[in-house]
Amino acid sequence: MNRRTQYKLRQLGIIIIAWLIIGFIMAVYDHMILYTNNSLGPSANYTFLSSVIRNMFAALVGALLGGSLLVFFVNVKYQDKSYGYTVLAVLISFVLIILFINVLFRIFSVQDTHRLFKNGLAWGVVVAVTQLLLQINSKFGHGTFWNIVRGKYNTPREEQRIFMFLDINSSTTIAEQLGDQKYHEFLKDFFTDITNPILDNKGEIYQYAGDEVIVAWKYEDGIENSMCVRCFFDIKTYINSIKNKYLKRYGVVPTFKAGIHCGKVVAGEVGIIKRDITYSGDVLNTTSRIQGMCKQYDEEVIASSELINKLQLTSSYVVQALGSIKLKGKEHEMLLSSVKPSVPITIYT
């Protein structure tokens, strides 16, 4: 099971638990209303337990159907579409979910129009808020929104991280050929297409900067099975598999290079109106400089020997030491190595 599926199942699990809790709260609310002075009281066959079971069962079925629809279909099919498409899809889903939930209620008990309207309105809000939170989580990045909510990085903390700066080759030339609008579409497609290989290798998309994407790993995740290196070549393999799409739309297939390095950074929350979690430290500047050496040495991937020595690269990769190199803006030289797959991956342009 890949990481994307695990993440989606985790999201679905959270939705199921949250909706079950909401179902229980709705049962408690109904019970309290029945015993107010303005109520005629419960029917002869009413019990609080049966109400809880009925509401939570409907919530469970609704979460399994509606939550699965949101997580596995709407937010996948429309991940690169405007929010308008998503809202429309959610509205249609909402109507179907509410109708199904109310049918279940009708099966277990006869309800008046007022009760049906109340349940429909309540679950409409639940579905809308659920989708809003999913969109916010997607906007901030996997896990970032939750970290902001619980204040994990409200106080800056030092962490060991691995970074990859991935940059598109000949981006200026491509931009001149395509024009501004077409080039923006080109970048949008590229950033969308590389997302899944990054997630599958436990990477986090830290930033987009022009034609460059910065990928971060928790140290243990990046070291595991050399995922920080494997990620680059998985991206290349996937882009190669869909090269006809790029040739048809843009007449060019993106090629790219990357620098990879590890070290300590300070992670902290910044901003008031627009909050985000940022990393600061020399490792970021150094990784950027390493990536800049790719063109000079005509290499696709260059990594610090410090990182290479900590990876257990298999026979699938060929590592070549480039020597001790002084990076731009640095006082001391640094040992660098290039990394290639033992079986070359070719992208035809």
Backbone hydrogen bonds in HBPLUS format (Angstrom, degrees):
<---DONOR---> <-ACCEPTOR-->    atom                        ^
c    i                          cat <-CA-CA->   ^        H-A-AA   ^      H-
h    n   atom  resd res      DA  || num        DHA   H-A  angle D-A-AA Bond
n    s   type  num  typ     dist DA aas  dist angle  dist       angle   num
A0006-GLN N   A0002-ASN O   3.12 MM   4  6.45 161.1  2.16 151.1 156.9     1
A0007-TYR N   A0003-ARG O   2.87 MM   4  6.06 157.6  1.92 150.3 156.1     2
A0008-LYS N   A0004-ARG O   2.95 MM   4  6.23 157.2  2.01 149.1 155.2     3
A0009-LEU N   A0005-THR O   2.88 MM   4  6.09 160.2  1.92 152.5 157.9     4
A0010-ARG N   A0006-GLN O   2.95 MM   4  6.16 147.6  2.05 143.3 152.3     5
A0011-GLN N   A0007-TYR O   2.95 MM   4  6.28 153.5  2.02 146.1 153.1     6
A0012-LEU N   A0008-LYS O   2.88 MM   4  6.17 160.5  1.91 150.8 156.1     7
A0013-GLY N   A0009-LEU O   2.89 MM   4  6.08 153.5  1.96 143.4 150.6     8
A0014-ILE N   A0010-ARG O   3.03 MM   4  6.32 153.9  2.10 147.3 153.6     9
A0015-ILE N   A0011-GLN O   2.99 MM   4  6.30 157.1  2.04 150.8 157.1    10
A0016-ILE N   A0012-LEU O   2.91 MM   4  6.17 160.8  1.95 153.3 158.1    11
A0017-ILE N   A0013-GLY O   3.04 MM   4  6.27 167.2  2.06 150.5 153.4    12
A0018-ALA N   A0014-ILE O   2.90 MM   4  6.06 165.7  1.92 150.9 155.4    13
A0019-TRP N   A0015-ILE O   2.84 MM   4  5.97 164.3  1.86 154.4 158.7    14
A0020-LEU N   A0016-ILE O   2.94 MM   4  6.08 151.4  2.02 146.8 154.7    15
A0021-ILE N   A0017-ILE O   3.05 MM   4  6.31 156.4  2.10 147.9 154.0    16
A0022-ILE N   A0018-ALA O   2.99 MM   4  6.28 154.3  2.06 144.9 152.3    17
A0023-GLY N   A0019-TRP O   2.81 MM   4  6.03 153.2  1.88 144.9 152.4    18
A0024-PHE N   A0020-LEU O   2.98 MM   4  6.28 152.4  2.06 146.4 153.1    19
A0025-ILE N   A0021-ILE O   2.93 MM   4  6.25 158.1  1.98 149.1 155.2    20
A0026-MET N   A0022-ILE O   2.88 MM   4  6.14 154.6  1.95 151.1 157.7    21
A0027-ALA N   A0023-GLY O   3.09 MM   4  6.35 147.7  2.20 140.1 148.5    22
A0028-VAL N   A0024-PHE O   2.98 MM   4  6.33 156.1  2.04 151.1 157.6    23
A0029-TYR N   A0025-ILE O   2.85 MM   4  6.09 157.1  1.91 148.6 155.3    24
A0030-ASP N   A0026-MET O   2.92 MM   4  6.13 164.4  1.95 148.0 151.8    25
A0031-HIS N   A0027-ALA O   2.97 MM   4  6.16 155.7  2.03 144.3 151.3    26
A0032-MET N   A0028-VAL O   2.95 MM   4  6.23 154.8  2.01 149.9 156.2    27
A0033-ILE N   A0029-TYR O   2.96 MM   4  6.22 157.4  2.01 153.1 159.4    28
A0034-LEU N   A0030-ASP O   3.04 MM   4  6.26 152.0  2.12 147.6 154.5    29
A0035-TYR N   A0032-MET O   3.19 MM   3  5.45 144.0  2.32 101.8 111.7    30
A0036-THR N   A0033-ILE O   3.20 MM   3  5.37 161.4  2.23 116.6 114.2    31
A0039-SER N   A0036-THR O   3.25 MM   3  5.47 164.5  2.28 108.2 112.6    32
A0046-TYR N   A0043-SER O   3.20 MM   3  5.33 166.1  2.22 110.7 113.0    33
A0051-SER N   A0047-THR O   3.11 MM   4  6.37 152.9  2.19 147.0 154.7    34
A0052-VAL N   A0048-PHE O   2.93 MM   4  6.22 156.2  1.99 151.8 157.9    35
A0053-ILE N   A0049-LEU O   2.91 MM   4  6.17 167.4  1.92 155.9 159.0    36
A0054-ARG N   A0050-SER O   2.91 MM   4  5.99 160.8  1.94 143.7 149.5    37
A0055-ASN N   A0051-SER O   2.94 MM   4  6.08 169.9  1.95 151.4 154.1    38
A0056-MET N   A0052-VAL O   2.88 MM   4  5.94 165.1  1.90 153.3 158.1    39
A0057-PHE N   A0053-ILE O   2.85 MM   4  5.80 149.4  1.95 143.4 152.0    40
A0058-ALA N   A0054-ARG O   3.06 MM   4  6.21 161.5  2.10 145.5 150.4    41
A0059-ALA N   A0055-ASN O   2.92 MM   4  6.11 150.6  2.01 139.8 148.8    42
A0060-LEU N   A0056-MET O   2.85 MM   4  5.99 152.1  1.93 141.0 148.0    43
A0061-VAL N   A0057-PHE O   2.99 MM   4  6.26 169.0  2.01 154.1 155.9    44
A0062-GLY N   A0058-ALA O   2.86 MM   4  5.96 161.6  1.90 146.4 152.5    45
A0063-ALA N   A0059-ALA O   2.79 MM   4  5.90 151.4  1.87 143.8 151.8    46
A0064-LEU N   A0060-LEU O   2.89 MM   4  6.10 160.8  1.93 151.9 157.0    47
A0065-LEU N   A0061-VAL O   2.97 MM   4  6.15 162.6  2.00 150.9 155.5    48
A0066-GLY N   A0062-GLY O   2.60 MM   4  5.40 145.9  1.71 144.0 153.6    49
A0067-GLY N   A0063-ALA O   2.72 MM   4  4.75 132.3  1.94 113.7 129.5    50
A0069-LEU N   A0065-LEU O   2.99 MM   4  6.14 151.6  2.07 142.4 150.7    51
A0070-LEU N   A0066-GLY O   2.93 MM   4  6.21 158.6  1.98 152.1 157.1    52
A0071-VAL N   A0067-GLY O   2.90 MM   4  6.01 172.6  1.90 155.9 158.3    53
A0072-PHE N   A0068-SER O   2.82 MM   4  5.50 158.6  1.87 142.2 149.5    54
A0073-PHE N   A0069-LEU O   3.10 MM   4  5.15 137.4  2.29 121.2 130.1    55
A0074-VAL N   A0069-LEU O   2.86 MM   5  6.20 163.1  1.89 162.3 166.1    56
A0075-ASN N   A0070-LEU O   3.04 MM   5  5.91 163.4  2.06 152.4 156.3    57
A0076-VAL N   A0073-PHE O   3.12 MM   3  5.19 153.1  2.19 104.6 112.8    58
A0077-LYS N   A0073-PHE O   2.69 MM   4  5.63 171.3  1.69 165.3 168.0    59
A0078-TYR N   A0074-VAL O   3.04 MM   4  5.81 156.8  2.10 142.4 149.1    60
A0079-GLN N   A0076-VAL O   3.43 MM   3  5.12 168.7  2.44 103.6 102.7    61
A0081-LYS N   A0078-TYR O   3.13 MM   3  4.90 164.7  2.15 103.6 106.8    62
A0085-TYR N   A0082-SER O   3.19 MM   3  5.66 129.3  2.47 107.7 117.6    63
A0087-VAL N   A0083-TYR O   2.79 MM   4  6.05 161.5  1.83 155.4 160.2    64
A0088-LEU N   A0084-GLY O   3.04 MM   4  6.22 162.8  2.07 148.5 152.6    65
A0089-ALA N   A0085-TYR O   2.99 MM   4  6.24 163.8  2.02 150.9 155.3    66
A0090-VAL N   A0086-THR O   2.86 MM   4  6.08 156.9  1.91 151.9 158.7    67
A0091-LEU N   A0087-VAL O   2.85 MM   4  6.08 152.9  1.92 149.1 156.7    68
A0092-ILE N   A0088-LEU O   3.06 MM   4  6.34 162.7  2.09 152.6 156.1    69
A0093-SER N   A0089-ALA O   2.94 MM   4  6.14 161.0  1.97 145.2 151.2    70
A0094-PHE N   A0090-VAL O   2.68 MM   4  5.82 153.2  1.74 147.5 155.7    71
A0095-VAL N   A0091-LEU O   3.06 MM   4  6.33 160.2  2.10 149.9 153.0    72
A0096-LEU N   A0092-ILE O   3.21 MM   4  6.51 164.5  2.23 150.8 154.3    73
A0097-ILE N   A0093-SER O   2.84 MM   4  6.06 160.9  1.87 154.8 160.8    74
A0098-ILE N   A0094-PHE O   2.86 MM   4  5.98 170.3  1.87 157.9 160.4    75
A0099-LEU N   A0095-VAL O   3.00 MM   4  6.12 160.9  2.04 146.0 151.6    76
A0100-PHE N   A0096-LEU O   2.99 MM   4  6.16 156.0  2.05 143.6 150.3    77
A0101-ILE N   A0097-ILE O   2.84 MM   4  6.10 162.2  1.87 154.4 159.3    78
A0102-ASN N   A0098-ILE O   2.88 MM   4  6.04 163.2  1.91 151.6 156.1    79
A0103-VAL N   A0099-LEU O   2.96 MM   4  6.14 144.0  2.09 141.0 150.8    80
A0104-LEU N   A0100-PHE O   3.09 MM   4  6.43 152.9  2.16 145.9 152.5    81
A0105-PHE N   A0101-ILE O   2.97 MM   4  6.38 153.7  2.04 145.7 153.4    82
A0106-ARG N   A0102-ASN O   2.89 MM   4  6.13 152.0  1.97 143.4 150.9    83
A0107-ILE N   A0103-VAL O   2.95 MM   4  6.24 142.4  2.09 144.0 154.3    84
A0107-ILE N   A0104-LEU O   3.13 MM   3  5.06 121.7  2.49  92.2 106.9    85
A0108-PHE N   A0104-LEU O   3.15 MM   4  6.47 157.1  2.20 152.0 156.4    86
A0109-SER N   A0105-PHE O   2.83 MM   4  5.91 144.3  1.96 149.4 159.8    87
A0116-LEU N   A0112-ASP O   3.09 MM   4  6.44 160.8  2.13 153.2 158.8    88
A0117-PHE N   A0113-THR O   2.90 MM   4  6.11 159.0  1.94 152.5 158.1    89
A0118-LYS N   A0114-HIS O   2.91 MM   4  6.10 158.6  1.95 148.5 154.7    90
A0119-ASN N   A0115-ARG O   2.91 MM   4  6.12 165.8  1.93 152.7 155.9    91
A0120-GLY N   A0116-LEU O   2.95 MM   4  6.08 160.0  1.99 145.6 151.7    92
A0121-LEU N   A0117-PHE O   2.90 MM   4  6.07 160.0  1.94 150.0 155.2    93
A0122-ALA N   A0118-LYS O   2.92 MM   4  6.08 165.0  1.94 151.1 155.5    94
A0123-TRP N   A0119-ASN O   2.93 MM   4  6.06 171.0  1.93 153.9 156.3    95
A0124-GLY N   A0120-GLY O   2.90 MM   4  5.91 137.6  2.08 136.2 148.5    96
A0125-VAL N   A0121-LEU O   3.12 MM   4  6.42 152.8  2.19 148.6 153.6    97
A0126-VAL N   A0122-ALA O   3.12 MM   4  6.44 154.6  2.18 142.8 150.2    98
A0127-VAL N   A0123-TRP O   2.91 MM   4  6.09 165.6  1.93 149.5 152.0    99
A0128-ALA N   A0124-GLY O   3.00 MM   4  6.14 161.2  2.03 145.4 151.1   100
A0129-VAL N   A0125-VAL O   2.88 MM   4  6.03 165.3  1.90 153.9 157.5   101
A0130-THR N   A0126-VAL O   2.90 MM   4  6.03 157.2  1.96 147.6 154.6   102
A0131-GLN N   A0127-VAL O   3.00 MM   4  6.22 165.1  2.03 151.9 154.7   103
A0132-LEU N   A0128-ALA O   2.95 MM   4  6.14 152.8  2.02 143.7 152.1   104
A0133-LEU N   A0129-VAL O   2.91 MM   4  6.15 160.8  1.95 152.5 156.4   105
A0134-LEU N   A0130-THR O   3.00 MM   4  6.27 152.5  2.08 146.6 154.7   106
A0135-GLN N   A0131-GLN O   2.92 MM   4  6.14 154.1  1.99 147.5 154.1   107
A0136-ILE N   A0132-LEU O   2.88 MM   4  6.15 158.3  1.93 150.6 156.8   108
A0137-ASN N   A0133-LEU O   2.90 MM   4  6.01 160.1  1.94 145.5 151.1   109
A0138-SER N   A0134-LEU O   2.97 MM   4  6.17 150.8  2.06 140.2 148.2   110
A0139-LYS N   A0135-GLN O   2.84 MM   4  6.06 150.8  1.92 146.4 154.9   111
A0140-PHE N   A0136-ILE O   2.99 MM   4  6.26 160.6  2.03 155.0 158.0   112
A0141-GLY N   A0137-ASN O   2.94 MM   4  5.88 138.8  2.11 137.7 149.5   113
A0144-THR N   A0141-GLY O   3.08 MM   3  5.46 141.8  2.23 117.7 129.2   114
A0147-ASN N   A0143-GLY O   3.04 MM   4  6.22 152.2  2.12 145.3 153.4   115
A0148-ILE N   A0144-THR O   2.93 MM   4  6.25 147.6  2.04 149.8 158.7   116
A0149-VAL N   A0145-PHE O   2.93 MM   4  6.23 158.7  1.98 150.7 156.6   117
A0150-ARG N   A0146-TRP O   3.01 MM   4  6.22 165.2  2.03 152.4 155.2   118
A0152-LYS N   A0147-ASN O   2.96 MM   5  5.22 149.5  2.05 151.9 156.8   119
A0151-GLY N   A0148-ILE O   3.17 MM   3  4.97 150.5  2.27  95.6 104.4   120
A0154-ASN N   A0151-GLY O   3.25 MM   3  4.94 169.8  2.26 102.8 104.1   121
A0269-GLU N   A0153-TYR O   2.86 MM 116  5.30 151.2  1.94 147.9 139.4   122
A0157-ARG N   A0267-ALA O   2.92 MM 110  5.43 160.6  1.96 150.1 154.4   123
A0267-ALA N   A0157-ARG O   2.81 MM 110  5.43 163.3  1.84 164.1 158.3   124
A0159-GLU N   A0265-VAL O   2.85 MM 106  5.52 162.7  1.88 160.4 166.0   125
A0265-VAL N   A0159-GLU O   2.86 MM 106  5.52 160.0  1.90 160.6 167.4   126
A0161-ARG N   A0263-GLY O   2.98 MM 102  5.75 173.5  1.99 159.0 156.9   127
A0263-GLY N   A0161-ARG O   3.01 MM 102  5.75 154.3  2.08 162.0 169.5   128
A0162-ILE N   A0217-TRP O   3.09 MM  55  5.08 159.3  2.13 141.6 146.2   129
A0217-TRP N   A0162-ILE O   2.83 MM  55  5.08 146.7  1.94 150.3 155.2   130
A0163-PHE N   A0261-HIS O   2.91 MM  98  5.66 168.1  1.93 170.0 174.0   131
A0261-HIS N   A0163-PHE O   3.10 MM  98  5.66 155.5  2.16 153.8 161.2   132
A0164-MET N   A0215-VAL O   2.85 MM  51  5.11 152.2  1.92 149.7 155.1   133
A0215-VAL N   A0164-MET O   2.90 MM  51  5.11 169.5  1.91 152.9 155.4   134
A0165-PHE N   A0259-GLY O   2.97 MM  94  5.38 157.2  2.02 155.4 161.0   135
A0259-GLY N   A0165-PHE O   3.10 MM  94  5.38 149.4  2.19 138.2 146.1   136
A0166-LEU N   A0213-VAL O   3.00 MM  47  5.39 176.1  2.00 164.8 163.6   137
A0213-VAL N   A0166-LEU O   2.95 MM  47  5.39 159.2  1.99 153.3 159.8   138
A0167-ASP N   A0257-LYS O   2.88 MM  90  5.51 163.7  1.91 159.4 165.0   139
A0257-LYS N   A0167-ASP O   2.94 MM  90  5.51 154.1  2.01 153.1 160.8   140
A0169-ASN N   A0255-THR O   2.87 MM  86  5.62 170.0  1.88 135.1 138.5   141
A0174-ILE N   A0170-SER O   3.03 MM   4  6.30 163.6  2.06 154.9 159.7   142
A0175-ALA N   A0171-SER O   2.87 MM   4  6.01 158.7  1.92 148.0 153.9   143
A0176-GLU N   A0172-THR O   3.02 MM   4  6.27 153.3  2.10 145.9 152.6   144
A0177-GLN N   A0173-THR O   3.03 MM   4  6.28 150.1  2.12 146.0 154.2   145
A0178-LEU N   A0174-ILE O   2.92 MM   4  6.09 157.5  1.97 154.0 159.8   146
A0179-GLY N   A0175-ALA O   2.86 MM   4  5.57 153.8  1.93 144.7 151.5   147
A0183-TYR N   A0179-GLY O   2.85 MM   4  5.81 152.4  1.92 152.8 161.7   148
A0184-HIS N   A0180-ASP O   2.97 MM   4  6.17 148.0  2.07 144.3 152.5   149
A0185-GLU N   A0181-GLN O   3.14 MM   4  6.48 153.9  2.21 146.2 152.6   150
A0186-PHE N   A0182-LYS O   2.92 MM   4  6.19 147.5  2.03 141.7 151.4   151
A0187-LEU N   A0183-TYR O   2.93 MM   4  6.26 158.0  1.98 150.6 154.9   152
A0188-LYS N   A0184-HIS O   2.91 MM   4  6.12 159.6  1.95 148.1 154.3   153
A0189-ASP N   A0185-GLU O   2.93 MM   4  6.13 161.8  1.96 149.2 153.2   154
A0190-PHE N   A0186-PHE O   3.00 MM   4  6.21 160.3  2.04 146.8 152.7   155
A0191-PHE N   A0187-LEU O   2.85 MM   4  6.03 172.1  1.85 159.9 161.2   156
A0192-THR N   A0188-LYS O   3.01 MM   4  6.11 148.9  2.11 141.9 150.7   157
A0193-ASP N   A0189-ASP O   2.88 MM   4  6.06 158.7  1.92 150.3 156.0   158
A0194-ILE N   A0190-PHE O   3.04 MM   4  6.25 145.3  2.17 151.3 159.4   159
A0195-THR N   A0192-THR O   3.31 MM   3  5.46 153.3  2.39 102.0 109.8   160
A0198-ILE N   A0194-ILE O   3.25 MM   4  6.37 152.1  2.33 145.0 152.8   161
A0199-LEU N   A0195-THR O   2.93 MM   4  6.24 163.4  1.96 158.3 162.8   162
A0200-ASP N   A0196-ASN O   2.82 MM   4  5.96 160.9  1.86 156.2 161.8   163
A0201-ASN N   A0198-ILE O   3.15 MM   3  5.29 137.4  2.34  98.8 110.5   164
A0203-GLY N   A0198-ILE O   2.89 MM   5  5.11 158.5  1.94 154.5 148.1   165
A0202-LYS N   A0199-LEU O   2.97 MM   3  4.98 152.5  2.04 115.2 113.6   166
A0204-GLU N   A0216-ALA O   2.78 MM  12  5.12 151.0  1.86 152.4 161.6   167
A0216-ALA N   A0204-GLU O   2.82 MM  12  5.12 167.1  1.83 151.5 155.5   168
A0206-TYR N   A0214-ILE O   2.81 MM   8  5.47 144.7  1.93 152.7 163.4   169
A0207-GLN N   A0214-ILE O   3.37 MM   7  5.14 157.4  2.42 131.1 135.4   170
A0214-ILE N   A0207-GLN O   2.81 MM   7  5.14 167.5  1.82 155.8 158.8   171
A0209-ALA N   A0212-GLU O   2.76 MM   3  5.06 172.9  1.76 151.7 154.0   172
A0212-GLU N   A0209-ALA O   3.00 MM   3  5.06 152.9  2.07 115.8 123.8   173
A0221-ASP N   A0218-LYS O   2.97 MM   3  5.32 116.9  2.38 107.9 123.8   174
A0222-GLY N   A0218-LYS O   2.98 MM   4  6.20 162.8  2.01 166.9 172.6   175
A0223-ILE N   A0219-TYR O   3.07 MM   4  6.24 153.3  2.15 149.6 156.7   176
A0224-GLU N   A0220-GLU O   3.06 MM   4  6.08 151.8  2.14 141.2 148.5   177
A0228-CYS N   A0222-GLY O   3.21 MM   6  4.75 161.0  2.25 134.4 129.3   178
A0226-SER N   A0223-ILE O   2.94 MM   3  4.98 157.9  1.99 130.2 124.1   179
A0227-MET N   A0224-GLU O   3.04 MM   3  6.01 147.4  2.15 130.8 134.4   180
A0229-VAL N   A0226-SER O   3.05 MM   3  5.59 139.6  2.22 112.7 123.0   181
A0230-ARG N   A0226-SER O   2.86 MM   4  6.05 173.2  1.86 159.1 161.5   182
A0231-CYS N   A0227-MET O   2.89 MM   4  5.66 148.9  1.99 139.7 145.4   183
A0232-PHE N   A0229-VAL O   3.18 MM   3  5.76 126.6  2.48 111.7 121.7   184
A0234-ASP N   A0230-ARG O   2.88 MM   4  6.08 145.9  1.99 154.0 164.9   185
A0235-ILE N   A0231-CYS O   2.95 MM   4  6.18 154.1  2.01 150.8 157.4   186
A0236-LYS N   A0232-PHE O   3.01 MM   4  6.35 158.0  2.06 145.6 151.8   187
A0237-THR N   A0233-PHE O   2.91 MM   4  6.03 156.7  1.97 138.9 145.2   188
A0238-TYR N   A0234-ASP O   2.97 MM   4  6.15 158.8  2.02 145.6 151.1   189
A0239-ILE N   A0235-ILE O   2.90 MM   4  6.13 168.0  1.91 158.1 161.3   190
A0240-ASN N   A0236-LYS O   2.95 MM   4  6.08 153.5  2.02 144.7 152.3   191
A0241-SER N   A0237-THR O   3.03 MM   4  6.28 140.4  2.19 138.6 149.2   192
A0241-SER N   A0238-TYR O   2.99 MM   3  4.99 121.0  2.35  94.2 109.6   193
A0242-ILE N   A0238-TYR O   3.23 MM   4  6.59 130.5  2.49 144.0 156.2   194
A0242-ILE N   A0239-ILE O   3.23 MM   3  5.32 141.1  2.39  98.1 108.5   195
A0243-LYS N   A0240-ASN O   3.43 MM   3  5.03 165.6  2.45 102.6 101.6   196
A0245-LYS N   A0242-ILE O   3.00 MM   3  5.63 139.6  2.16 116.0 125.7   197
A0247-LEU N   A0243-LYS O   2.94 MM   4  6.24 159.4  1.98 154.0 160.5   198
A0248-LYS N   A0244-ASN O   2.93 MM   4  5.97 156.5  1.99 143.4 149.4   199
A0249-ARG N   A0245-LYS O   3.01 MM   4  6.16 159.9  2.05 146.1 151.5   200
A0250-TYR N   A0246-TYR O   2.71 MM   4  5.44 159.7  1.75 145.3 152.5   201
A0251-GLY N   A0246-TYR O   3.09 MM   5  6.38 127.1  2.38 137.8 144.3   202
A0251-GLY N   A0247-LEU O   3.01 MM   4  4.07 130.7  2.26  99.8 111.7   203
A0258-ALA N   A0300-GLU O   2.77 MM  42  6.25 150.8  1.85 161.9 171.8   204
A0302-ILE N   A0258-ALA O   3.09 MM  44  6.57 158.8  2.14 158.4 164.7   205
A0260-ILE N   A0302-ILE O   3.04 MM  42  6.48 149.5  2.13 146.3 153.4   206
A0304-SER N   A0260-ILE O   3.16 MM  44  6.68 148.2  2.26 160.4 169.3   207
A0266-VAL N   A0280-SER O   2.87 MM  14  5.30 167.4  1.89 155.3 159.3   208
A0280-SER N   A0266-VAL O   3.04 MM  14  5.30 145.0  2.17 134.4 145.2   209
A0268-GLY N   A0278-THR O   3.07 MM  10  5.71 159.7  2.11 158.3 164.7   210
A0278-THR N   A0268-GLY O   2.96 MM  10  5.71 162.1  1.99 163.9 158.3   211
A0270-VAL N   A0276-ASP O   2.86 MM   6  5.62 163.9  1.88 165.3 170.8   212
A0276-ASP N   A0270-VAL O   3.06 MM   6  5.62 148.0  2.16 155.0 161.1   213
A0284-LEU N   A0281-GLY O   3.31 MM   3  6.05 145.2  2.44 117.5 123.2   214
A0286-THR N   A0282-ASP O   2.89 MM   4  6.09 160.8  1.93 157.7 163.9   215
A0287-THR N   A0283-VAL O   2.91 MM   4  6.03 156.9  1.97 143.3 149.2   216
A0288-SER N   A0284-LEU O   3.09 MM   4  6.32 157.9  2.14 148.1 153.6   217
A0289-ARG N   A0285-ASN O   3.08 MM   4  6.35 152.2  2.15 142.9 150.3   218
A0290-ILE N   A0286-THR O   2.87 MM   4  6.19 151.8  1.95 149.9 158.2   219
A0291-GLN N   A0287-THR O   2.96 MM   4  6.23 159.2  2.00 149.8 154.8   220
A0292-GLY N   A0288-SER O   3.09 MM   4  6.36 143.9  2.23 138.8 148.6   221
A0293-MET N   A0290-ILE O   2.98 MM   3  5.26 147.8  2.09 105.2 115.0   222
A0294-CYS N   A0291-GLN O   3.17 MM   3  5.59 160.0  2.22 111.1 117.0   223
A0297-TYR N   A0293-MET O   3.04 MM   4  6.25 157.1  2.09 156.0 161.4   224
A0298-ASP N   A0294-CYS O   2.76 MM   4  5.56 106.4  2.31 135.9 153.6   225
A0299-GLU N   A0294-CYS O   2.91 MM   5  4.85 158.2  1.95 136.4 142.8   226
A0298-ASP N   A0295-LYS O   3.30 MM   3  4.85 151.4  2.38  91.3  99.6   227
A0339-VAL N   A0301-VAL O   3.07 MM  38  5.56 153.3  2.15 141.4 144.9   228
A0303-ALA N   A0337-SER O   2.83 MM  34  5.51 164.9  1.85 167.7 170.1   229
A0337-SER N   A0303-ALA O   2.91 MM  34  5.51 161.0  1.95 164.7 170.8   230
A0307-LEU N   A0304-SER O   3.01 MM   3  5.41 127.4  2.30 105.5 117.2   231
A0308-ILE N   A0304-SER O   3.00 MM   4  6.37 166.9  2.02 152.6 156.4   232
A0305-SER N   A0335-LEU O   2.91 MM  30  5.42 174.0  1.91 139.5 137.7   233
A0309-ASN N   A0305-SER O   2.89 MM   4  5.91 159.6  1.93 148.0 151.6   234
A0310-LYS N   A0307-LEU O   2.89 MM   3  5.26 143.6  2.03 108.7 120.0   235
A0311-LEU N   A0307-LEU O   3.18 MM   4  6.50 124.7  2.50 145.4 160.4   236
A0311-LEU N   A0308-ILE O   3.14 MM   3  5.20 145.4  2.27 100.1 110.2   237
A0317-TYR N   A0314-THR O   3.19 MM   3  6.10 172.4  2.19 124.8 126.0   238
A0342-SER N   A0316-SER O   2.66 MM  26  5.11 165.3  1.68 129.5 130.5   239
A0318-VAL N   A0340-LYS O   2.63 MM  22  5.11 162.5  1.65 155.1 160.0   240
A0340-LYS N   A0318-VAL O   2.94 MM  22  5.11 154.4  2.00 143.0 151.3   241
A0320-GLN N   A0338-SER O   3.02 MM  18  5.26 161.0  2.05 143.0 148.9   242
A0338-SER N   A0320-GLN O   2.85 MM  18  5.26 160.7  1.88 153.7 152.8   243
A0322-LEU N   A0336-LEU O   2.85 MM  14  5.51 167.8  1.87 145.0 146.7   244
A0336-LEU N   A0323-GLY O   3.19 MM  13  6.03 161.9  2.22 156.8 157.4   245
A0325-ILE N   A0334-MET O   2.80 MM   9  5.16 173.0  1.81 137.7 135.2   246
A0334-MET N   A0325-ILE O   2.65 MM   9  5.16 154.9  1.71 131.3 138.2   247
A0330-LYS N   A0327-LEU O   3.03 MM   3  5.42 156.7  2.09 137.6 135.7   248
